[in-house]
Structure formats: structure tokens, C-alpha cells
């Protein structure tokens, strides 16, 4: 490594220029600066914080959020050009992973981690010399940086299980950098301890108008930290704490809705049992909007908790990961990844294979036909910017339009939104239930049903009992557990959640039976060999990258992947 590499890497983000407070999320790189000219005023710290967000927004990070959380699942198959243009992705989707696969590279996450660690180290010293940097602002900044760092580690442990963990900034070449892997449970406990220590130092509410209106969902807040803690406790299998943090978020969103909607909240209560969700379909467009347009098209919706925000400006950073893998308007919707046959849209019959009813808007959210005569589909979520409803005397039809141009996709990448939290709470309630008669099962059902009801494309007064789920159909603990898993699958399709849900279920069951059953729906060749390999718990995690093993001799390869140089089953580009 070049001398002073780690001294400089913590400052890379410091080169992101900001012209006003409203430009915080508008990233424009500049040249590097040296440390002696830096860390003198609050603006220096603000620029570093902006650089940490820029690191998370990078194609390298978002691509891995997609690949790690989605592409091993049954949701996707390889697209038209994957084998030709991205053999590593082709092998990944076909569950043929080895340590030479580029998607096992975690360096982009550790870059963000070290930026955060460096800023946490330096910020108090800046506060000592800049009287405008108040104690409250310092605490909020440290909380924000801690959460961004902990989010990166949370992705890493869910993907690789045991990973090198440190909160020390690497600013000197003489520091020991080849750290051994810390066990999953120890890292998870450390993340929880860290977040609980800073949760109330973070900003609760940014101004709702003016330049900072996007900060509420585009930057770390107390709600975002509580969302992270909610999910971390779910993985820790501390279900009561998971529920407590879920309730904090729900109550916070309810408070925000009351402040924004006033008396209109009474109507919302009737429709959504008090949960402030965006209506899917209504003829009162001035009061409630189309949920796809607000959540995924415009972004930063009232349901959002934390998302990576890409400004609607072609001169600013674009979401190139979505453009590359999910699709764009180039060459007839070029895609490397498509919905699997098991889950996708049957265009010929206009049927959503994976959804119970045509009126479930989430089907319309998720898919779009490649052509009007095609028998397959492309991913629509994040790829299309506009959803349009057309009501006729016999039916309601939905259309996704406005496909983002190649390399000009500005859709936000959502990390947490309200329905995700509600379904985490439902999952925790089911696990708490002592048996089939436990009232927690009905509480979990009600959470699922209100989300399902929101997605029915009918006016509120036209939704009948037949349009809703029935508790009697799911009145055992086993059936309710399946319902929650299925509805998380439908609600969060293509959002980088599914593989992690399958891994979490496997850890809870202490076996991979459910995961292997679901992956069987993908229709891979060599399915029997793959299923046999995935019977090992280690195999549901990823191998360490071979280059990392070469420079860090304190790492020991995941035993499910042998030496790491080759996968332990057929390593060809044709098994599909």
C-alpha cells in the first residue's frame, strides 16, 4: 500500500463540496486535501459526514446491498445479457459462488466504516477549536456517524457472519490492519450497545420545508436508529425489544401524521387501523396519493424511515446499480437480472403468479412486461418512475411508465420503511406466541392484514370481507409464521431483503430446510447438489474474497467453500 493510504482514506469524503445546507445530499467530488489543512471548523466535519453518505450511495455499495440481500434468493434469475457481460453475477444468481467472485469484495463498506471512525475521532477536537460547533451538534454528529458505521457492519455480518470489527480509525500505516474475524453474535451485541448509547443524541425531526426537507428520510434520525435496533433485536431473537423499538417508530410516524394531516387522521384511522400508510387507490386524489409514486417514484415519502437519496439532477450522482442490474431504457430494457419464472408476471394471461389477487397493487409495483407480446417480465420497482391507474366500469388497471434512462436513474434506494417495521413486529409477535391460542397471533395478523388491505386497488368503502385476509385461515402459530414470511416477501420484493429473511429464518430454526425449499422454486440446474451444499449452515453465508485472504492471514475461509479458490460443486457458466 502507498504510504499514508489510511491517513488519507479517512479524508476522501472531506473533498465533497457543498454550496449550501440544502446541498448536503448533492455530492460533487473535488481534489484531496491533506490533514494539516483540515479538521479546523464545523464545516469540515459536515463535509466528511456528507462523504460518508456519498460512500453509501456509491454503485459499489448499493450493488452489494442488492446482490447480498436479493440475488441468491428465489426472486431473480439471470437476465438476457448476464452471462455475456457479467459472468460473476451469472454464477452468483445460479448459486455457484467462490472466493474469486467480485461480489464477495467488501472493501466499499470498510471504506465507509473508516470514514465514520475517522470523523468520530476528529469531531470532538474540532468542537474544541470552533465555538460554533455546539455540544448538541457534536453529539448528533457522532450519533449519525455511529449509525452509518453500524449499518455497514450489520450488512457485513448478515452476509459473511464473522467479520473483522473495529471502531478505531486507521490513520497511520503502522497500525495493525489485518484483524481477525469477530464472531457474529459479538459484533451484533456491540452494534446494539453502540446504537442504544447514542440513539437520543440523534436528530428527532428536521424541518419539514425548505432546503432540509429531504433530511428527515435521507439522513440518520432517531427513527432510523430505532429501525436498525428493531431489526438487530429480531436477529438477536430478543423479540420483546424488537417489538418495543417497532412501537417507538410506529408512534413516531403516528405523531408526524397527526401534525401533518390534522383532522384527516380520523379517516386514516378508519382505513388503516391507525397506521399512517399511504392509500393505494382513492378517488380523493387531493388527500391521498398513489403509493408507488410516493414511495418509489418521488421518494422520501411519509412512510420512509431511511433511504439513500439521489437528487433529481442528471449532473448529480445517479443510482447506477439499479440502472445496471434491474434495467433502463437502453436496448429494449437491457437487464442483467429478471424476476424468476416462479415469481414473475405472466404477461400472456395478465396474471401475477406470486400475488393472491390482480387487485394487489404490489404486483403492479414490482413487474413490467418486457414487450406487449412477451411471456416474461422485467423488474419494475425502482426502474420505473411513474405508476398510473385507469378505472373502467369493470376493472382497475395499473401501468408502470417512465423508465429511467441508462445511467440516469435517480430512484432512491430504501433501507427502512414503515411496513417493513410493522412486519418485523409481526414476526416477533409470532415468535413470542406460546401456542395456537395466544392472542399475539391475532395481533400479528392484524399488522399483516392492514398492509395487505392498503394494497387493494379499490376505494375504502368498496373493500369487502372477500378482499381481505381471514384470521381463521391462519389461526395456528405455524400458519401465522408462514403468512408473515409470505407477506414480507410480497411487500419487500426486490428491495434487498429476501435472502436476509431466509438466513434469519434458518438461524432461528437452526437448519436450512425452509431456505432450501424456497430456493427450490428458482428452478436451477444442479438443484439437488445445491440443496445438499446449503444443508450446511455455513453455506448460507458468503466466502471471504480471495484477495482479502492473501493480505489478511488472520482470516480463515468459510469452511463451506473449501479453500475459497473454487466452489465445491460444478463451476461452469452453463448451469442455470
N, C-alpha and C positions, 0 to 999 in steps of 0.2 A: 504493500500500500504506500501511496505517496505520503511523505512526511506531513504531519498536521492534518491528515484527512479528517480525523474525528474532531479535531478542533474546529474545522470549517463546516463540517456537515451539520452541526447544530445551528449554524448561522445561515444555511442556504435559504431558509424561509425568510430570513431578515431582508432579503432582496426583493420581496414582493412590494411593489409601490402602491400606496394608497393616496388618493387625492382628497378624499373626504370621508367622514364617518360612514356615509351611505355606500362607499365603495369597498367596504370590508370584504364582501364576497366576490368582488371583481378583481381577479388575480392577473397581474401583468408582470412577468419576471424581469428583473434587472440584474446587473452585474453583482458579483460577490463583493462583500466588504470584509475588512479584517476586524478582529475582535477589539483591538485597541481603539477603534473609531466607533465602537458600538456600545450598547448597554449603558447609555447615559441618560435616557429620558423615557417616559412612558410610551411615547410613540414607537420607540424601538421594540418594546415588548409587544405592543399591539401588532406590529408588522410580523413578529415571529409567530404570534398566535394565528394570524391570517395565513402564514406559511404552513402551519400545521393542518389547517383546513384544506389548503391547496394540495398538500400531500395526500389527504384522504380522497380528494376529488380526482386524483391522477388516474389515468387509464390503467396503470399497473395495479393499483389498489382495488378499484371498482371491478375490474376484470376478475380479480381473485375473489372478491365478495360474491360474484356471480358463479364462478367456477367451483369454489369451495362449497357454497351453500345450495347450488342448484344442479350442476351438470352431472353429478354422479347419481342423481335421483331418477325416478321413473318419469319425470316430467318432460324430458327432452330426448331428441335423437339428433344425429348429425345432419346438418343442412346440405344443400346441393354441392357446395364447394369446400367443405371442411377437409376432406381427405387430400385434396389438391393444395389447399392454401395453408392448412394448419394441422399437420399430422399429430402434433402433441395434443391438440384439442380432440381430434378424431379418436385417438387412443383413450383419452380421458373419458369421453362420453361412453365409449364401449367398455369401460371398466378394465382397461389394460394399462395400468399406471406403473411406472417405475421411477426411480430417483433421478433419472435424467430428464424427466418431463419438466418443461419450463414452468408449468403451473404449480410446481412444488416450491418455487422460489419465493421466499418470504421477505426479501430484503426491503421491499417498498413499505411494509408495515413497520419494520425495525427502524427505517429512516424516520418515519413519523414519531415513533416512540422516543428516539434520541433527540429529536427536535423538542418534544414536550419536556423530556427530562432536563435538557439544557436550559430551557426557558424557566422551568420551575426553580432551578438552581440560581439563575441570574436575576430573576424578577425582584426578590427582596432587596438585592443590592442596588437595583435601580430605584426602588422606593426610598432608599436611604439618601439618595442624592437628588431626587426630583420630588419636591414637596407637592406637586400637583397629582402625584400618584398616591392616592389615599390608601389607608389601611383596608377599607372595604373593597376598593377596586383591586388591590393586591390579592386579597382572599378570593375574590370572584375569579380573578385570572388564574390563580393556582388551581381552583376547583375545576375550571374549564379545561385547563391543560391536563390535569389528572384524569378527567373523564375521557378525553380524547385518547390518552395513552392507554387507559384501561379498556377502552373499546377495542383498540388494536390487539391487545393481549387476549381479549375474550374471543376474537376471531381466531387467533392463533391456537389457543388451547382446544377450541371446538374442532379445529381442523387437524392438528398434529398431536393432540393430547398433551404430552410433556414438552415444554419448550424452555429455552434459556430465558430467564426472567431477572430483570434488574430495574431499579428506579434511579440508578446512578447515571449521570450524564457522561458520555465518552467525549472528553475534550482534550485528551493527552494521549499520544501514541504509546506511552509507557504503561497505560492502564491494561489490566488483564481483560481481554475481549472474548477469549474462547471459553465461554461459560458452559458448564454442564446443563442439561435439561432439568428444570424443576418439575416435580410431579404435578399433574393436572389439578388435583384437589388442593394442593398448597398454593398454586397460583390463583385458583378461584377464590380461596379464602382471603388471600392478600388483596385481590381486586375489591371484594366486598368490604373489607376493613377500610381500604383507602377511600372508596366512594362514600361510605357512611360517615367518615370523618369530615368530608368536605361538602356533603350534599346541601346543607343550608347556607353555605358560603356562596353558592352559585346564584346567578340571576334568576329570580322567580318570573318576572314579567318585563319584557322590553316594551317600549312604546308601540302602540298599535297603528300609528300612522307615521308619515314622514319617511325619512331615509332608513330608519331602523326596523320597519315593519316586518321584514323578512328574517330578522334575527331570532324571532321567537321560535321558529322551527328550523332555521338554518344554522343556529349556534346552540351550544350546550346550555341548557337551563336546568332548574331543579326537576322539572318533569322528565327531561331526558335522562338525568342521573337516576331518577326513580324507576324509569323504564328499564335501564340497564340492571338495576338491583332486582327488579321484579323477575327478569329472565335469569339472572345469575342464581337467585334463590331457587328457581324452578329446576335448574341444572343441579344444584346442590341437594335437591329433594327436601328442602325446608319449605313445605307448602304453605304454612301459616304466614311466614314472612313474605313469600311471593304474593299471597292474597293481600296482605297489608299494603305492600307497595303498589299493587294494582289499584286498590281502593284510593290511595293518595292521588294517583293520576286521574282516575275517573272523577273524583271530587273536584280536582283542579279544572278539568275540562267542563264540568257542570257549572262551576263558578264563572268560568270565562263565557260560557253560553248565556248565562243569566245576565251578565254585564252587557253582552253584545245584543241579545235578542229581546231582553226585557219581557214583556207580557207574552211574546210569541212563544216563549219556552213552554207555556201551558199546552199549546198544541203539540209541541215536540214531545212532551211527556206522554201524551195520549198515543202518539205514534211509535215512540221508541222506548217506552217504559223509563223515561228519564235519562236515557243515554243520548248525548248530543251528537248524533250521527247526521250526515248529510243525506237528505232524501234522494232516492234514486229516480223516482218518477212522480211528477205532480203537475197539475195544470196551473199552479200558482208559482210561476217561474220567478216572480219578483221576490219571493220569500225563500224558496229553496231551490238549489241548483242541481244540475246533473252531476252525480257523484264522480263519474270518471273524469269529467272535465275539471272539477275542482281538486280532486286528489292527485290525478296523474297528469292531466293536461296542463292546468295552470300551475299546480304545485303549491306547497306551503299552505295547505288547506287547514281549516279549523280542526280537522281530525288528526292532523300530523303532530308528531311529538319531536322527531328529529329526522332531518333529511339533508343530503348533500345537495346544495343549491347551485344550479348552473344558470347564470344570468341569461336572459333572452336577448343576447347580443352576439352576433357572429364573430365579433372581434375578441370575445372573451372565451375562456376555456369551455369546451364542449364535452358532452358525455359520450366520448368516442367508444367506450366499452359497449354500451347499448347499441350504438350505430354499427359496430363491427360484428357483434355476435347475435343480436336479436333481429337486426335488419335496418334498411334505409331505402331510399327511393332509387338507388342505382341498380341498373341491370335487372329490372323486374323484381325488386325486393330481394336483393342479394342477402343471403343469410348463411351463417355458419352453424346456427342452431335452430331447430324447429321443434314444435310440440311433438311428443311421441304419438304414435298411432293410437295408443291406448287412451290418450287424454285429449286429443285434438278435436277440431271441428270437422264433422263430416259435411263437407260443402255440398255434395250432391243432394243430400237429404235435409240440409239445413238443420242438423241436429248437433247439440253439444254433447259429446259422448260422456263427459265426466260430470255433467250437471244434471240435477233432477228434472228441471223444467226449462223450457225455452224462455220463460219469463224471468229466469235468474240472470240478472244483469251482469254478474261476474263472468259468465260465458262470453258476453259481448265485450266485456273489458279485456278479455285475455287473448282472443284469437282474431285473426283476419285472414280471409281467403287469399291464397297466392294469386289466383285468377278466378274469374267467374265460372270457369268450367273445371277447375281443379278439384281433385278428390282429397287434397291435403290442405294444410293451412300454415300460416306463419304466426309467430307471436305478435300480438297487437299491443299488449301492455308496455308502456314506455316508448314504443316505436311510433305510435300514432298520437297526434296531439289533440284531436277533437273527437268527441262522441256525439252523435246526433240521433234523436229519437223521432220516429214517424208514427203517429197514431192513425189507424184507419177504423172503419166500423167493425172490423173482425179481429184485428190484431195490432199489437205494438211491435214495430220493427226497430232495430238499432243498427247503427253503422259507425265504424271507426274510420276516420278520414284524417287527412293532414299528416301523412307520413313524413317524419323528419328527413331532411336531405342528408346525404352522406357526409359524415364528419361535421355536421351542423346540428346534431341532436342536443337539445337543451332541456330535456326532461330531467327532473330531479331524481336522485336515487334515494328511496325512502328506507331508513334504518328502522324506525319505530313509528307506528300509527295506532290510534285508539283501539281499533278492532283487534289488532294483534295482542294488545294488553288484555282486552276482555277475554280472548280465547286462552291466554296464559292463565288467567284466573280460573276459567272453566276447567282447564286441565288440572290445576292444583286442587280445586274442589273435588273433582272425581277421585283423585288420589287420596284425599283426606277421608272420603266416604268409608264408613265402617262396614257397609253392606248394601244390599239392594234396596232396603227400606230407608236409607239415610236421606234426609231432606236436602243434603248438599247436592245430590244428583239432580234434583229439580232446579236448584239454584243454578247449577252449571248449564242445564238445559235451557233455562230462560235467557242466559247470556248468548248461547248459540242461536236461539230462535229469533232474538231481536236483530242479530246481524243478518240472518237469513231473510227475515221479513223486510229489512231495509232494501234488499236487492231484488225484491219482486217488482216488476215493471207494471205496477198498477197504482191508481190513486188510493190513498189510505182508506177511503170509505168503500172501496171495491175489493179490498183484500178480504177473503173469506177464510174459514177454517181449513178448507181444502188447499189453500195456498201456503199454509204454514206447516211446520213440523208438529208432530203429535208426541207428547211425552210418553204415552203408553207404548209407543213403538220403541222406546229406548229406556225402559224403566228398570234396567239392571246395570250394575257397575260396569260390567264388560261391554254392554251395548253403548253405554254413555261414553266410555273411553274411546270406542271406535268412532262415535259421532263427532267428538271433539277433534280427533285426528283428521277425519274426513273434511270437516268444515275449515280447519286451519289450512288444509291442503287447497281447498277451493278459494278461500278468501285471499290467500297469500301466494297464489300461483305465480311463478316466475320472478318472485321478489327476493330470491336468495335465502329462503328459509327452509325448504323442504328437506334437504339432506341433513341439516342440523336437527330437525324434528325427528327424523328417523334414528339418528345417532343417540339423541337424548332418550328416546323410547327404548333403544337397545340397552343403554346403561341402566335404565330403571328396571327392565325385565331381566337384566343380567344374561341376555342372549340376543342373538340377531335374527330370530325367527321372523318377526314382523317385518323387519327391514328387507330380508331376503324374499319374503312373499311379495312385498310391494315392488321390489326391483324386478321380479319375475314378469311383471306387466310390461316391462320395457321391450321384451321380445328380442333380446340379444342372442347371437350365436354363442356357442360355448356356455350357455346359461347354467348348465349343470356344474361345470368346472368353476365358474364364477361364484355360484351359490356355495359350493364347497369351501372355497377360499374365504368367503365372507362369513362363514360359520365361526371363524376366529374373531374375537372382539378387536384385536389389534388391527385387523384388515379394514375396519370401517373408518379408521383414521388414515392419514396420508404418510408417505415416506418422507424422510428428510432429503432435501436436494443433495445430489452427489457433490456438487461444488462446495456446499456448506460442510459436508463431512470431511472434505480434503483440508479445509482450513481450521476446522474445529474438531480436534481429536478427542474432545471430551463428550462428544455426542455419539450415541450408539443407535444404529439404524433400527427402525421399527421392524421387529422380527418377522412380521407378516410379509415383508418384502425382501427377505434374504439379504444379500449383500447390498441391495439397492441398485445395482447396475442393470438388472433386468427384472421384469415382472416374473412371477413364479408360474404363470400359465402362458399360453400361446402369445407370442409377441409379434404379431403381424398387423398390417394395416387393413386387412380384409375381414376380420371378424366383426360382424355388425349385429 
